[in-house]
Amino acid sequence: MAATLICNFAKLSGNLSYSHLMVSNIMFLKYLNFSFRLCHQINQVPKSLEVKTSLTNHGLEKYTLKTPKGTRDYGPQQMAIREHVFDKIIRCFKRHGAETIDTPTFELKETLTGKYGEDSKLIYDLADQGGELLSLRYDLTVPFARYLAMNRITCFKRYQIAKVYRRENPVTSRGRYREFYQCDFDIAGQYDLMLPDVECVKTVVEILSELNLGDFMIKWSWEEVKAEMIEVKGLSPKVVEKIGSYIQRNDGLNLVEELINSEDLTSSGTAREGLEAMKLFFKYCEIYGIINKISFDLSLARGLDYYTGLIYEAVLTEFSHRTNSLHGHMPSVGSVAGGGRYDNLVGMFDSKCRNVPCVGFSVGIERIFSIMDARTHMGLEKQRTTETQIYVASAQKNMTEERMKICKELWDVGINTEQSYKMNPKLLDQLQYCEERIIPLVVIIGETELQKGVVKLRYVTSREEIEIERDKLVQEITAHISTFEYETHLKECSSTIHLKPETSNSLLS
């Protein structure tokens, strides 16, 4: 195209005057520029089509929809299990008088730096947006200590349930993720010896017992005390090793009494002080009825730098070797709760280094969830995904408006109610829907019931049906719901209290 324009211009230019020739040159240059730009765009069309074809044919095929590594989605079944666990844990926290707080998902990077030792490399740093250097929170303990120091709080019993983030290698089969929930319980303040510590352990025992996860033990590490006696209290390694040899015998309160009567160990006042604290700890555990759940374990090591005293963790003894849930076995999850004392962490954030003694623990909710989810898949447990109390069903056609009226009455008094969104649904389909979702009660209406001024109330599990007066529908249903929920609560309590380890083992074998 450009060559044709140049040729035509050359033929015409010989017959033009100078002034006309200058005007023609300017016009020619404009046309020539337009021509080159047009040619360039035409040449680019095949390339654009090629790129578009590549994206259409290959790009979407190569792009796999997935969650980021170390994360997962939770469907209705999983969410129902998690909410069930959260509810029991929160009720336990509140039973012990804890208040709740919330802290930001991300903190200043300097807030988290230097608190986790080698684990600091697992902290997620956020990209600099031209302002503060930020990191996603690694746990809930350091933000809690920052909260205490910032607000100058010296006495507080708190719980918090929130997500934390760690760049570690995930093992989803064991409930180890990069994004996961922690359920924390902490007691901050200057209190008498061992009273807060034992209550924390007692709270862990209550939670694991109510979740009905089987037998468990709470291991208490002596390694921290060994380090404290050598580095801080100046005892010789020989004396500390002798203490360790006693600890390995695992005799509980009798062991402590024997240690106190040993001249080699009690010649140091600091050693006697520590042993007296241990004696008090065991005494309080006996009073709370949890002494049989406590065990020393020298292999237990401190995982985080901010711990200053004894640490402990809870381990489910039944699931320590069950590793393949896909073939009928429960997953191995390791510890499901852990904590300890951290008396110096708050002082790290205070300008005058004023410490607030703290002790607490965290429940590994994802690990507990992995066990309960595996139980559901194995058919050992069935979890409701809704809280629907009543389903309004119709036995014949043209009952939509009557169903809507009943739903309205039940909704107005706060009863969780559902109905079909089809005008004329089949009764069998409606009843099957209730059985699949474990909806306990069904109100059934039909032409015969309308003429008699009654409705049928059906218990889904037993399939028993009774007639109740239409005018007393709300009162009757409220009474039946109360009775059903009370009986269900009794069954849950009985299951939690009377489940024996051998019974659980027989189910899992």
TORLUMTOR-820706 format. One record per residue (C-alpha): residue number from 1; residue in three letters; x, y, z. Coordinates in Angstrom, 1 decimal. Layout:
    i   aa      px      py      pz
  NUM  Ala       X       Y       Z
...
This chain:
    i   aa      px      py      pz
    1  Met     0.0     0.0     0.0
    2  Ala     2.8     2.5     0.9
    3  Ala     4.7     1.6    -2.4
    4  Thr     1.6     2.3    -4.5
    5  Leu     1.2     5.8    -2.9
    6  Ile     4.8     6.7    -3.5
    7  Cys     4.5     5.7    -7.2
    8  Asn     1.4     7.7    -7.8
    9  Phe     2.9    10.7    -6.1
   10  Ala     6.0    10.6    -8.3
   11  Lys     3.8    10.6   -11.5
   12  Leu     1.8    13.7   -10.4
   13  Ser     4.6    15.8    -8.9
   14  Gly     6.1    16.6   -12.4
   15  Asn     3.0    18.6   -13.4
   16  Leu     2.7    20.7   -10.2
   17  Ser     4.0    24.2    -9.3
   18  Tyr     6.4    24.7    -6.4
   19  Ser     3.7    25.9    -4.0
   20  His     1.4    23.1    -5.0
   21  Leu     4.3    20.7    -4.7
   22  Met     4.9    21.7    -1.0
   23  Val     1.3    21.3    -0.1
   24  Ser     1.2    17.9    -1.8
   25  Asn     4.4    16.8     0.1
   26  Ile     2.7    17.6     3.4
   27  Met    -0.4    15.7     2.4
   28  Phe     1.7    12.9     1.1
   29  Leu     3.6    12.6     4.4
   30  Lys     0.3    12.5     6.3
   31  Tyr    -1.1     9.7     4.1
   32  Leu     2.2     7.9     4.2
   33  Asn     2.2     8.0     8.1
   34  Phe    -1.4     6.7     8.0
   35  Ser    -0.5     4.0     5.6
   36  Phe     2.4     2.7     7.7
   37  Arg     0.2     2.7    10.9
   38  Leu    -2.6     0.8     9.1
   39  Cys    -0.2    -1.7     7.7
   40  His     1.3    -2.3    11.2
   41  Gln    -2.2    -2.9    12.7
   42  Ile    -3.1    -5.3     9.9
   43  Asn     0.1    -7.2    10.5
   44  Gln    -0.6    -7.4    14.2
   45  Val    -4.1    -8.9    13.7
   46  Pro    -2.8   -12.5    13.1
   47  Lys    -0.5   -12.2    16.2
   48  Ser    -3.4   -11.1    18.4
   49  Leu    -5.6   -13.9    17.1
   50  Glu    -2.7   -16.3    17.8
   51  Val    -2.4   -15.1    21.4
   52  Lys    -6.2   -15.2    21.9
   53  Thr    -6.3   -18.7    20.5
   54  Ser    -3.4   -19.8    22.7
   55  Leu    -5.2   -18.4    25.8
   56  Thr    -8.5   -20.0    24.8
   57  Asn    -7.1   -23.4    23.9
   58  His    -4.2   -23.8    26.3
   59  Gly    -4.3   -21.2    29.1
   60  Leu    -7.5   -22.4    30.8
   61  Glu    -6.5   -26.1    30.4
   62  Lys    -3.2   -25.4    32.2
   63  Tyr    -4.9   -23.4    35.0
   64  Thr    -6.0   -25.7    37.8
   65  Leu    -8.6   -24.4    40.3
   66  Lys    -7.2   -25.2    43.8
   67  Thr    -6.7   -23.6    47.2
   68  Pro    -3.2   -22.4    48.1
   69  Lys    -0.8   -24.9    49.6
   70  Gly    -1.6   -25.5    53.3
   71  Thr    -5.2   -24.3    53.1
   72  Arg    -8.5   -25.9    52.5
   73  Asp   -12.2   -25.2    51.9
   74  Tyr   -14.8   -26.3    54.5
   75  Gly   -18.1   -27.6    53.2
   76  Pro   -21.4   -27.7    55.2
   77  Gln   -20.4   -31.0    56.9
   78  Gln   -17.0   -29.8    58.0
   79  Met   -18.4   -26.5    59.1
   80  Ala   -21.0   -28.2    61.2
   81  Ile   -18.4   -30.3    63.0
   82  Arg   -16.2   -27.2    63.5
   83  Glu   -19.0   -25.1    65.0
   84  His   -19.9   -28.0    67.3
   85  Val   -16.4   -28.1    68.6
   86  Phe   -16.2   -24.3    68.9
   87  Asp   -19.4   -24.3    70.9
   88  Lys   -18.1   -26.8    73.4
   89  Ile   -14.8   -25.1    73.8
   90  Ile   -16.3   -21.6    74.2
   91  Arg   -18.8   -22.9    76.8
   92  Cys   -15.9   -24.4    78.8
   93  Phe   -13.9   -21.1    78.6
   94  Lys   -16.9   -19.1    79.8
   95  Arg   -17.5   -21.6    82.6
   96  His   -14.1   -20.6    84.0
   97  Gly   -14.9   -16.9    83.8
   98  Ala   -12.9   -15.9    80.7
   99  Glu   -13.7   -12.9    78.6
  100  Thr   -13.0   -12.7    74.9
  101  Ile   -11.0   -10.2    72.8
  102  Asp   -10.0    -9.9    69.1
  103  Thr    -6.7    -8.6    67.7
  104  Pro    -5.6    -7.8    64.1
  105  Thr    -4.8   -10.6    61.7
  106  Phe    -1.5    -8.8    61.0
  107  Glu     0.9    -7.1    63.4
  108  Leu     3.9    -4.8    63.1
  109  Lys     6.8    -7.0    62.1
  110  Glu     8.9    -5.7    65.0
  111  Thr     6.1    -6.9    67.4
  112  Leu     6.6   -10.5    66.3
  113  Thr    10.4   -10.5    65.7
  114  Gly    12.5   -12.2    68.3
  115  Lys     9.7   -14.0    70.1
  116  Tyr     9.7   -17.4    68.4
  117  Gly    13.4   -18.5    68.1
  118  Glu    14.1   -20.6    65.1
  119  Asp    10.4   -20.6    64.2
  120  Ser    10.6   -16.9    63.3
  121  Lys    11.5   -18.1    59.7
  122  Leu     7.9   -19.4    59.5
  123  Ile     6.3   -15.9    59.8
  124  Tyr     4.5   -14.6    56.8
  125  Asp     5.9   -11.1    55.9
  126  Leu     3.6    -8.8    53.9
  127  Ala     4.8    -6.8    51.0
  128  Asp     5.7    -3.2    51.8
  129  Gln     2.9    -1.0    50.7
  130  Gly     4.8     2.2    51.3
  131  Gly     4.0     2.4    55.0
  132  Glu     4.6     0.0    58.0
  133  Leu     6.4    -3.3    57.8
  134  Leu     3.8    -5.9    58.6
  135  Ser     3.5    -9.7    59.2
  136  Leu     0.7   -12.1    59.6
  137  Arg     0.3   -13.2    63.2
  138  Tyr     2.1   -16.5    64.0
  139  Asp     0.0   -17.2    67.1
  140  Leu    -2.4   -15.5    69.5
  141  Thr    -0.1   -15.3    72.5
  142  Val     2.3   -12.6    71.3
  143  Pro    -0.6   -10.3    70.2
  144  Phe    -2.2   -10.9    73.6
  145  Ala     1.0    -9.8    75.4
  146  Arg     1.1    -6.7    73.2
  147  Tyr    -2.5    -6.0    74.0
  148  Leu    -1.8    -6.2    77.8
  149  Ala     1.2    -4.0    77.6
  150  Met    -0.4    -1.4    75.3
  151  Asn    -3.5    -1.1    77.5
  152  Arg    -1.5    -1.4    80.8
  153  Ile    -3.6    -4.4    81.9
  154  Thr    -2.1    -6.4    84.8
  155  Cys    -5.0    -8.8    85.6
  156  Phe    -7.0   -10.5    82.9
  157  Lys    -8.5   -13.9    82.1
  158  Arg    -9.2   -14.1    78.4
  159  Tyr   -10.0   -16.5    75.6
  160  Gln    -9.6   -15.9    71.8
  161  Ile   -10.5   -18.0    68.8
  162  Ala    -8.9   -16.8    65.5
  163  Lys    -6.8   -17.8    62.5
  164  Val    -3.0   -17.8    62.5
  165  Tyr    -0.5   -18.3    59.7
  166  Arg     2.7   -20.2    59.4
  167  Arg     5.0   -20.9    56.4
  168  Glu     5.7   -24.5    57.5
  169  Asn     5.4   -27.7    55.5
  170  Pro     1.8   -28.7    55.7
  171  Val     0.6   -32.2    56.5
  172  Thr    -3.2   -32.0    55.9
  173  Ser    -3.8   -35.7    56.9
  174  Arg    -2.5   -34.8    60.4
  175  Gly    -4.4   -31.4    60.6
  176  Arg    -1.3   -29.3    60.0
  177  Tyr    -2.0   -26.3    57.8
  178  Arg    -0.5   -23.0    56.9
  179  Glu    -3.7   -21.2    57.8
  180  Phe    -5.5   -22.6    60.9
  181  Tyr    -7.5   -21.7    64.0
  182  Gln    -6.2   -21.5    67.5
  183  Cys    -8.3   -21.5    70.6
  184  Asp    -6.4   -19.8    73.4
  185  Phe    -7.1   -19.5    77.1
  186  Asp    -4.8   -17.4    79.3
  187  Ile    -4.7   -16.1    82.8
  188  Ala    -2.6   -12.9    83.3
  189  Gly    -1.7   -11.5    86.7
  190  Gln     0.3   -11.9    89.9
  191  Tyr    -1.4   -14.7    91.7
  192  Asp    -0.5   -17.3    94.3
  193  Leu     1.7   -20.2    93.3
  194  Met     0.2   -22.8    91.0
  195  Leu    -3.4   -21.8    91.3
  196  Pro    -3.7   -20.4    87.7
  197  Asp    -1.5   -23.2    86.3
  198  Val    -3.6   -26.0    87.6
  199  Glu    -6.8   -24.4    86.5
  200  Cys    -5.4   -24.2    82.9
  201  Val    -4.7   -27.9    83.0
  202  Lys    -8.1   -28.6    84.5
  203  Thr    -9.7   -26.6    81.6
  204  Val    -7.8   -28.7    79.0
  205  Val    -9.0   -31.9    80.7
  206  Glu   -12.6   -30.7    80.6
  207  Ile   -12.5   -29.7    76.9
  208  Leu   -11.0   -33.0    75.7
  209  Ser   -13.4   -35.0    77.9
  210  Glu   -16.5   -33.1    76.5
  211  Leu   -15.3   -33.6    73.0
  212  Asn   -15.3   -37.3    73.6
  213  Leu   -12.1   -38.0    71.7
  214  Gly   -11.0   -41.0    73.7
  215  Asp    -8.3   -41.4    76.3
  216  Phe    -5.6   -38.7    76.6
  217  Met    -2.7   -37.6    78.8
  218  Ile    -1.3   -34.2    79.6
  219  Lys     2.5   -34.4    79.5
  220  Trp     4.6   -32.0    81.6
  221  Ser     8.1   -31.3    80.5
  222  Trp    10.9   -31.2    83.1
  223  Glu    13.5   -30.0    80.6
  224  Glu    12.4   -26.4    81.2
  225  Val    13.0   -26.7    84.9
  226  Lys    16.4   -28.3    84.3
  227  Ala    17.4   -25.4    82.2
  228  Glu    16.0   -22.9    84.7
  229  Met    17.9   -24.5    87.6
  230  Ile    21.2   -24.7    85.8
  231  Glu    21.1   -21.3    84.0
  232  Val    19.1   -19.1    86.4
  233  Lys    19.2   -20.7    89.8
  234  Gly    22.8   -22.0    89.6
  235  Leu    22.4   -25.6    90.4
  236  Ser    25.0   -28.0    89.1
  237  Pro    24.1   -30.3    86.2
  238  Lys    24.9   -33.3    88.4
  239  Val    22.1   -32.3    90.9
  240  Val    19.7   -31.6    88.1
  241  Glu    20.4   -34.9    86.4
  242  Lys    19.6   -36.7    89.7
  243  Ile    16.3   -34.9    89.7
  244  Gly    15.7   -36.1    86.2
  245  Ser    16.4   -39.7    87.2
  246  Tyr    13.7   -39.4    89.8
  247  Ile    11.3   -37.9    87.3
  248  Gln    11.6   -40.8    84.9
  249  Arg    10.1   -43.0    87.5
  250  Asn     6.9   -41.0    87.1
  251  Asp     5.5   -41.5    90.7
  252  Gly     3.6   -38.2    91.0
  253  Leu     3.1   -36.9    94.4
  254  Asn     5.0   -39.7    96.1
  255  Leu     8.0   -38.9    93.9
  256  Val     7.9   -35.2    95.0
  257  Glu     7.8   -36.3    98.7
  258  Glu    10.9   -38.5    98.1
  259  Leu    12.7   -35.7    96.4
  260  Ile    12.0   -33.3    99.2
  261  Asn    13.4   -35.8   101.7
  262  Ser    16.7   -36.1    99.7
  263  Glu    19.5   -34.2   101.3
  264  Asp    21.4   -33.9    98.0
  265  Leu    18.5   -32.1    96.3
  266  Thr    17.2   -30.0    99.1
  267  Ser    20.6   -28.6   100.2
  268  Ser    19.8   -25.8    97.7
  269  Gly    17.0   -23.5    98.7
  270  Thr    16.0   -22.9    95.0
  271  Ala    15.7   -26.6    94.5
  272  Arg    13.5   -27.0    97.5
  273  Glu    11.3   -24.1    96.3
  274  Gly    10.8   -25.8    93.0
  275  Leu    10.0   -29.1    94.6
  276  Glu     7.5   -27.4    96.9
  277  Ala     5.8   -25.9    93.9
  278  Met     5.6   -29.3    92.3
  279  Lys     4.1   -30.8    95.4
  280  Leu     1.5   -28.0    95.4
  281  Phe     0.8   -28.6    91.8
  282  Phe     0.1   -32.3    92.3
  283  Lys    -2.0   -31.6    95.4
  284  Tyr    -4.2   -29.2    93.4
  285  Cys    -4.5   -31.8    90.6
  286  Glu    -5.7   -34.3    93.1
  287  Ile    -8.3   -31.9    94.4
  288  Tyr    -9.5   -31.2    90.9
  289  Gly    -9.6   -35.0    90.1
  290  Ile    -7.2   -34.8    87.2
  291  Ile    -4.1   -36.4    88.8
  292  Asn    -4.5   -39.5    86.6
  293  Lys    -4.3   -37.3    83.5
  294  Ile    -0.8   -35.9    84.3
  295  Ser     2.4   -37.4    83.2
  296  Phe     6.1   -36.2    83.1
  297  Asp     7.9   -36.6    79.8
  298  Leu    11.6   -35.7    79.4
  299  Ser    11.3   -35.8    75.6
  300  Leu     8.9   -32.8    75.6
  301  Ala    10.9   -29.7    74.6
  302  Arg    10.0   -26.0    74.5
  303  Gly     8.9   -24.9    71.1
  304  Leu     8.8   -21.2    71.5
  305  Asp    11.3   -18.7    73.1
  306  Tyr     8.8   -16.8    75.3
  307  Tyr     8.1   -19.7    77.7
  308  Thr     9.8   -19.2    81.1
  309  Gly     8.7   -22.2    83.1
  310  Leu     7.0   -25.5    82.8
  311  Ile     5.2   -26.4    79.6
  312  Tyr     2.6   -29.1    78.9
  313  Glu     0.8   -30.6    76.0
  314  Ala    -2.2   -33.0    75.6
  315  Val    -1.8   -36.1    73.5
  316  Leu    -4.6   -38.5    72.5
  317  Thr    -3.2   -41.9    73.3
  318  Glu    -5.7   -43.8    71.1
  319  Phe    -4.7   -42.1    67.9
  320  Ser    -0.9   -41.9    68.2
  321  His    -0.4   -44.7    65.6
  322  Arg    -3.5   -44.5    63.4
  323  Thr    -2.3   -42.9    60.2
  324  Asn    -4.6   -43.8    57.3
  325  Ser    -8.1   -42.6    57.5
  326  Leu    -8.8   -43.5    53.9
  327  His    -8.6   -47.2    54.8
  328  Gly   -10.6   -47.2    57.9
  329  His    -8.1   -45.9    60.4
  330  Met    -8.0   -42.7    62.4
  331  Pro    -5.3   -40.1    61.6
  332  Ser    -2.2   -39.6    63.7
  333  Val    -2.4   -36.0    65.0
  334  Gly     0.3   -35.7    67.7
  335  Ser    -0.6   -33.2    70.4
  336  Val    -4.0   -31.5    70.4
  337  Ala    -3.3   -28.8    73.0
  338  Gly    -0.3   -27.2    74.6
  339  Gly     0.8   -24.3    76.7
  340  Gly     2.8   -23.2    79.7
  341  Arg     4.0   -20.2    81.7
  342  Tyr     5.4   -17.0    80.1
  343  Asp     6.2   -14.4    82.7
  344  Asn     8.5   -12.1    80.7
  345  Leu     6.7   -11.7    77.4
  346  Val     4.5    -8.7    78.3
  347  Gly     7.6    -6.9    79.7
  348  Met     9.2    -7.1    76.2
  349  Phe     6.5    -4.6    75.0
  350  Asp     6.6    -2.3    78.1
  351  Ser     8.8     0.8    78.0
  352  Lys     9.8     0.2    81.6
  353  Cys    10.0    -3.6    81.2
  354  Arg     7.2    -4.2    83.6
  355  Asn     6.3    -7.9    83.5
  356  Val     2.9    -9.4    83.9
  357  Pro     3.0   -13.1    84.8
  358  Cys     0.9   -15.2    82.4
  359  Val     0.0   -18.8    81.9
  360  Gly    -2.2   -20.4    79.3
  361  Phe    -2.7   -22.9    76.6
  362  Ser    -3.9   -23.3    73.0
  363  Val    -6.2   -26.0    71.6
  364  Gly    -5.2   -27.4    68.2
  365  Ile    -8.7   -27.2    66.7
  366  Glu    -7.6   -28.4    63.2
  367  Arg    -6.1   -31.6    64.6
  368  Ile    -9.2   -32.3    66.6
  369  Phe   -11.3   -31.6    63.6
  370  Ser    -9.3   -34.1    61.5
  371  Ile   -10.2   -36.8    63.9
  372  Met   -13.9   -35.9    64.1
  373  Asp   -14.1   -35.5    60.3
  374  Ala   -12.5   -39.0    59.9
  375  Arg   -15.1   -40.4    62.2
  376  Thr   -17.8   -39.0    60.1
  377  His   -16.4   -40.4    56.9
  378  Met   -16.0   -43.8    58.6
  379  Gly   -19.7   -43.7    59.6
  380  Leu   -18.9   -43.6    63.4
  381  Glu   -20.7   -40.3    63.8
  382  Lys   -23.2   -38.3    61.8
  383  Gln   -23.3   -34.5    62.0
  384  Arg   -26.2   -32.2    61.3
  385  Thr   -25.4   -29.5    58.8
  386  Thr   -28.4   -27.3    59.7
  387  Glu   -30.2   -26.3    62.8
  388  Thr   -33.7   -26.8    61.3
  389  Gln   -36.2   -27.9    63.9
  390  Ile   -39.3   -28.2    61.9
  391  Tyr   -40.0   -29.1    58.2
  392  Val   -43.4   -28.2    56.8
  393  Ala   -44.5   -30.7    54.2
  394  Ser   -47.6   -31.1    52.1
  395  Ala   -49.3   -34.4    51.3
  396  Gln   -51.3   -33.2    48.3
  397  Lys   -51.2   -30.6    45.6
  398  Asn   -52.2   -26.9    46.0
  399  Met   -51.0   -26.6    49.6
  400  Thr   -48.3   -24.0    49.0
  401  Glu   -50.1   -21.1    50.7
  402  Glu   -51.0   -23.3    53.7
  403  Arg   -47.4   -24.3    54.1
  404  Met   -46.3   -20.7    53.9
  405  Lys   -48.8   -19.7    56.6
  406  Ile   -47.5   -22.4    59.0
  407  Cys   -43.9   -21.3    58.3
  408  Lys   -44.7   -17.7    59.0
  409  Glu   -46.2   -18.6    62.4
  410  Leu   -43.3   -20.7    63.4
  411  Trp   -40.7   -18.2    62.2
  412  Asp   -42.4   -15.4    64.2
  413  Val   -41.9   -17.3    67.4
  414  Gly   -38.2   -18.1    66.6
  415  Ile   -38.6   -21.8    65.5
  416  Asn   -36.1   -22.8    62.8
  417  Thr   -38.3   -23.9    60.0
  418  Glu   -38.0   -25.0    56.4
  419  Gln   -40.2   -26.0    53.5
  420  Ser   -39.9   -27.1    49.9
  421  Tyr   -39.6   -24.4    47.2
  422  Lys   -41.7   -26.4    44.8
  423  Met   -45.4   -25.8    44.4
  424  Asn   -46.4   -29.4    44.5
  425  Pro   -43.5   -31.5    45.9
  426  Lys   -43.9   -35.3    46.4
  427  Leu   -44.3   -36.2    50.1
  428  Leu   -41.7   -39.0    49.8
  429  Asp   -39.1   -36.5    48.5
  430  Gln   -39.8   -34.2    51.4
  431  Leu   -39.5   -36.9    54.0
  432  Gln   -36.3   -38.2    52.5
  433  Tyr   -34.9   -34.6    52.6
  434  Cys   -35.6   -34.5    56.3
  435  Glu   -33.9   -37.9    56.9
  436  Glu   -30.8   -36.9    55.0
  437  Arg   -30.4   -33.7    56.9
  438  Ile   -31.4   -35.1    60.3
  439  Ile   -34.3   -32.7    60.7
  440  Pro   -36.1   -34.1    63.8
  441  Leu   -39.8   -33.1    63.3
  442  Val   -42.1   -32.7    60.2
  443  Val   -45.5   -31.0    60.1
  444  Ile   -47.6   -32.6    57.4
  445  Ile   -50.7   -31.0    56.0
  446  Gly   -53.3   -32.2    53.5
  447  Glu   -56.9   -31.7    52.5
  448  Thr   -58.1   -34.2    55.2
  449  Glu   -56.1   -32.4    57.9
  450  Leu   -57.4   -29.0    56.9
  451  Gln   -61.0   -30.2    57.0
  452  Lys   -60.5   -31.7    60.5
  453  Gly   -58.7   -28.6    61.7
  454  Val   -55.5   -30.5    62.6
  455  Val   -52.0   -31.2    61.3
  456  Lys   -49.8   -34.3    61.6
  457  Leu   -46.6   -34.1    63.5
  458  Arg   -44.0   -36.7    62.5
  459  Tyr   -40.9   -37.8    64.3
  460  Val   -38.4   -38.4    61.6
  461  Thr   -36.2   -41.0    63.4
  462  Ser   -39.0   -43.2    64.8
  463  Arg   -41.5   -42.3    62.0
  464  Glu   -44.2   -42.0    64.7
  465  Glu   -47.1   -39.6    63.8
  466  Ile   -49.5   -37.7    66.0
  467  Glu   -52.3   -35.2    65.3
  468  Ile   -52.3   -31.8    66.9
  469  Glu   -54.9   -29.1    66.7
  470  Arg   -54.2   -26.4    64.0
  471  Asp   -55.2   -23.6    66.4
  472  Lys   -52.6   -24.8    69.0
  473  Leu   -49.9   -25.5    66.5
  474  Val   -47.3   -23.2    67.9
  475  Gln   -47.8   -24.2    71.6
  476  Glu   -47.8   -27.9    70.8
  477  Ile   -44.7   -27.8    68.5
  478  Thr   -42.8   -25.7    71.1
  479  Ala   -43.5   -28.3    73.7
  480  His   -42.4   -31.2    71.4
  481  Ile   -39.2   -29.4    70.5
  482  Ser   -38.3   -28.8    74.1
  483  Thr   -38.9   -32.5    74.9
  484  Phe   -36.8   -33.6    71.9
  485  Glu   -33.9   -31.3    72.6
  486  Tyr   -33.9   -32.3    76.3
  487  Glu   -33.7   -36.0    75.4
  488  Thr   -31.0   -35.3    72.9
  489  His   -29.0   -33.4    75.5
  490  Leu   -29.3   -36.3    77.9
  491  Lys   -27.9   -38.7    75.3
  492  Glu   -25.0   -36.4    74.5
  493  Cys   -24.1   -36.1    78.2
  494  Ser   -24.4   -39.9    78.7
  495  Ser   -22.2   -40.5    75.7
  496  Thr   -19.5   -38.1    77.1
  497  Ile   -19.5   -39.4    80.6
  498  His   -19.8   -43.1    80.1
  499  Leu   -17.8   -43.7    77.0
  500  Lys   -15.0   -46.2    77.9
  501  Pro   -11.7   -46.4    76.1
  502  Glu   -12.3   -50.1    75.2
  503  Thr   -15.6   -49.1    73.7
  504  Ser   -14.0   -46.5    71.5
  505  Asn   -11.2   -49.0    70.5
  506  Ser   -13.7   -51.6    69.5
  507  Leu   -15.4   -49.1    67.2
  508  Leu   -12.1   -48.2    65.6
  509  Ser   -10.6   -51.7    65.2
